[in-house]
Amino acid sequence: MLRVLRLCSVFEPRDLTPAWVAYDPIGGMQNHAAELTRCLDRLGVGQLVVTSRLAGPADRVRFGAHGQVIRAGLRVPVLRQGWAPLAVRHVLGAGRVDLVHVHCGEDVAVLPLARLAARRHGCPVVVTVHLSVRHALRPATPRGVVLRAAGGAAERWLLPGMAAVIALTPSAARLLRGDGIPAGRVHVIPPGYDPALFAAAAADPFPGLPRPRVAYLGRLAPQKDVGTLLEAFARLPAGAQLLVVGDGPDRPALQRRAQRFGSRVHFTGFVPHVQVPAVLRHVDMFVLPSLYEDLSSALIEAMAAGLPVVATRVGGTADLVHDGVNGLLVAPRDPAALAAAISRVLADPAAAAGLAAAARRTADAYAWPGLARKVLEVYKRVTGPGHDS
């Protein structure tokens, strides 16, 4: 059995208390790492996941038939990188490891931790770059400037030496190859969705809420720029409703800004991932106003749900959404353009249905079981013969 040590600063939580959700809301990387781990477990891969749980206690639990998850635990709601020193002892004492797979984004410490793990266990490292801070991060605060400088240095130093680098989109892969990573080591494997979650019927989570319903689903953080969506919403017809699904540090400020809309804007708070299909099934369109993004799993899930989507032309979004074909693209930080695109969808049901049908066809290639098999092929390539799962 192939044994994989998975390192990720965030992962699907074992349980959800209000305090932990408010601090560490579940986003794309959490769901990506968990769904991949779940699918590989079904394929017979043994996995030890070492992750953070920054606002909750340390624990060690079973995951699937062949896996375990260790949460380092750190009861301090700051210093996201602070989990790495706590994880070192788990990394060094992991037992037999054939491969390290590290998931990195805005978490500088995870790459040196992966290198330490590889040296300890004498095995190759596979990296999934969920967001290249060197290429994609657009800092808006002093913290962001420092993060981009430190993270960019870590990427330049460590990524070229990895056995394989998985990019989420072709555009991200081109940028990584330009950083000196041999072309043959860079693979494009996007995030996906779980078809089983979207197959079942689901009751309306918002009974009595009028239509049309415009939805945003994701973290409420500066990167997502939900404030521009609120500005755009002010230009929409009075009958439209806006659902803001998720949690994060920007939520209090956004709720204050939304007070002028009265009952037309609805903040649902965090929704567990298993309930996301029900949300998407009972809205009329999905909007993603991000300032920067590699590839949003929420966007893929919205397309899988057969929704017309409007998104900003940033990062890898344009690799997925083709303007006027399976969705609409607008420039970031442009509330007028965003409002015009949303209005276009709401005003023309036939065009909206065409975009939605094309979106669903696009999503067919993003089902997690098939994507997990592609990741397993990368594992086999870098470990060589003798490690069949």
Secondary structure, DSSP 8 states (H G I E B T S, - for coil): --EEEEEES----SS--HHHHHHS---HHHHHHHHHHHHHHHTT-EEEEEE--TTS--EEEEETTTEEEEE-----SS-GGGHHHHHHHHHHT----SEEEEEESS-TTHHHHHHHHHHHHT--EEEEES--TTTT----SHHHHHHHHHHHHHHHHHGGGSSEEEESSHHHHHHHHTTT--GGGEEE----B-HHHHHS----SSTT--S-EEEEES--SGGG-HHHHHHHHTTS-TT-EEEEE---TTHHHHHHHHGGGGGGEEEEE---GGGHHHHHHT-SEEEE--SS-S--HHHHHHHHTT--EEEES-TTHHHH--BTTTBEEE-TT-HHHHHHHHHHHHH-HHHHHHHHHHHHHHHGGGBHHHHHHHHHHHHHHHH-TT---
